[in-house]
């Protein structure tokens, strides 16, 4: 099980990159560090900063929003950061966000998210592969552009910068069409709503995408990373309760009644009734009731809380079938150390593990 370090920088009113924590994760053998964006700090600038302060850990976005930049611009960011980092270290995780941000913040039409992602990944691949001048005739993106307002002077271009090999494109998705697209076109998938029965829920969509990509099925290199919060503490009850307000806000209020991917993700993880109730209460401005309606079990599906012994005991329950990695979110150095220890023990050969005493 590979480990990533998730940084929630985008939630803060002020930006502060925890460089020491990232360096610690790198020294512990973490595979990657992940940044995100909403409508404040962007996901890419912190990675450029970290490129000069680290040497091995992969620099990843989870996610960068497709509406924020043209696909060629995101490819340029990826090539530039990867060059600064020495090559082969950048992962661009893409997500479509939601119509409230796409239309309200970026001023772009919501359109068809599946077709947006298809065009976006395809154009980025062409830019990064640098096999020739980039042209693309898609429903959401056309290169050269020849639509309204065009003067007809655009021509296909090829990147001046020669990118290092190994820049990866991952897709964040929860619904079946975009999940299948990730399996068909991307190097990895960041699932929304991947619980203990994740493969059972998402397996058909993944298989559909893999079959279009390669009749032999899932490529050995394809990655699927889930998420896990870790908090070492004495009071598990308090730790669970502390996570409920943010969960209720996302499930109930991050989107509209018709478009809320967090509500849908909660439903896919086995809580459809609870998800609908949380949204109903939140939209009715009964926020405290919405917080109280968040099930303890849902919080614990994505969080390892309690003493180190309790986290050790729970660890196998988070290594769901199909996952190749976990993105760890914690502000505790001890939790990073423990996660690295548990991941190493999980991957160690059976013969090297100490024999349990009778």
DAKA-V338961 format. One record per backbone hydrogen bond with DSSP energy under -1.0 kcal/mol. CO is the residue of the C=O (numbers start at 1). NH is the residue of the N-H. If there is no record, write none. Layout:
co=CO nh=NH
co=CO nh=NH
This chain:
co=2 nh=326
co=3 nh=31
co=3 nh=32
co=4 nh=328
co=5 nh=34
co=8 nh=11
co=9 nh=12
co=17 nh=19
co=18 nh=22
co=19 nh=23
co=20 nh=24
co=21 nh=25
co=22 nh=26
co=23 nh=27
co=24 nh=28
co=25 nh=30
co=26 nh=29
co=31 nh=58
co=32 nh=5
co=33 nh=60
co=34 nh=7
co=35 nh=62
co=44 nh=48
co=45 nh=49
co=46 nh=50
co=47 nh=51
co=50 nh=53
co=58 nh=33
co=59 nh=91
co=60 nh=35
co=64 nh=95
co=65 nh=68
co=70 nh=74
co=71 nh=75
co=72 nh=76
co=73 nh=77
co=74 nh=78
co=75 nh=79
co=76 nh=80
co=77 nh=81
co=78 nh=82
co=79 nh=83
co=80 nh=84
co=81 nh=85
co=82 nh=87
co=89 nh=59
co=90 nh=168
co=91 nh=61
co=92 nh=170
co=93 nh=64
co=94 nh=172
co=95 nh=66
co=98 nh=102
co=99 nh=103
co=100 nh=104
co=101 nh=105
co=101 nh=106
co=102 nh=108
co=112 nh=116
co=113 nh=117
co=114 nh=118
co=115 nh=119
co=116 nh=120
co=117 nh=121
co=118 nh=122
co=119 nh=123
co=120 nh=124
co=121 nh=125
co=122 nh=126
co=123 nh=127
co=124 nh=128
co=125 nh=129
co=126 nh=130
co=136 nh=143
co=141 nh=138
co=143 nh=136
co=147 nh=150
co=157 nh=134
co=168 nh=92
co=169 nh=187
co=170 nh=94
co=171 nh=190
co=173 nh=192
co=175 nh=179
co=176 nh=180
co=177 nh=181
co=178 nh=182
co=179 nh=183
co=180 nh=184
co=181 nh=185
co=182 nh=186
co=187 nh=223
co=188 nh=171
co=189 nh=225
co=190 nh=173
co=195 nh=198
co=197 nh=201
co=198 nh=202
co=199 nh=203
co=202 nh=206
co=203 nh=207
co=204 nh=208
co=205 nh=209
co=206 nh=210
co=207 nh=211
co=208 nh=212
co=209 nh=213
co=210 nh=214
co=214 nh=217
co=219 nh=222
co=223 nh=189
co=224 nh=324
co=224 nh=325
co=226 nh=327
co=228 nh=329
co=229 nh=304
co=231 nh=306
co=235 nh=239
co=236 nh=240
co=237 nh=241
co=238 nh=242
co=240 nh=243
co=243 nh=247
co=244 nh=248
co=245 nh=249
co=246 nh=250
co=247 nh=251
co=248 nh=252
co=249 nh=253
co=250 nh=254
co=253 nh=255
co=259 nh=256
co=260 nh=264
co=261 nh=265
co=262 nh=266
co=263 nh=267
co=264 nh=268
co=265 nh=269
co=266 nh=271
co=267 nh=270
co=271 nh=275
co=272 nh=276
co=273 nh=277
co=274 nh=278
co=275 nh=279
co=276 nh=280
co=277 nh=281
co=278 nh=282
co=279 nh=283
co=280 nh=284
co=281 nh=286
co=282 nh=285
co=286 nh=290
co=287 nh=291
co=288 nh=292
co=289 nh=293
co=291 nh=294
co=295 nh=299
co=296 nh=300
co=297 nh=301
co=299 nh=302
co=302 nh=229
co=304 nh=231
co=306 nh=233
co=307 nh=311
co=308 nh=312
co=309 nh=313
co=310 nh=314
co=311 nh=315
co=314 nh=317
co=315 nh=318
co=318 nh=320
co=320 nh=323
co=324 nh=2
co=325 nh=226
co=326 nh=4
co=327 nh=228
co=328 nh=6
co=329 nh=230
co=332 nh=336
co=333 nh=337
co=334 nh=338
co=335 nh=339
co=336 nh=340
co=337 nh=341
co=338 nh=342
co=339 nh=343
co=340 nh=344
co=341 nh=345
co=342 nh=346
co=343 nh=347
co=344 nh=348
co=349 nh=352
co=350 nh=353
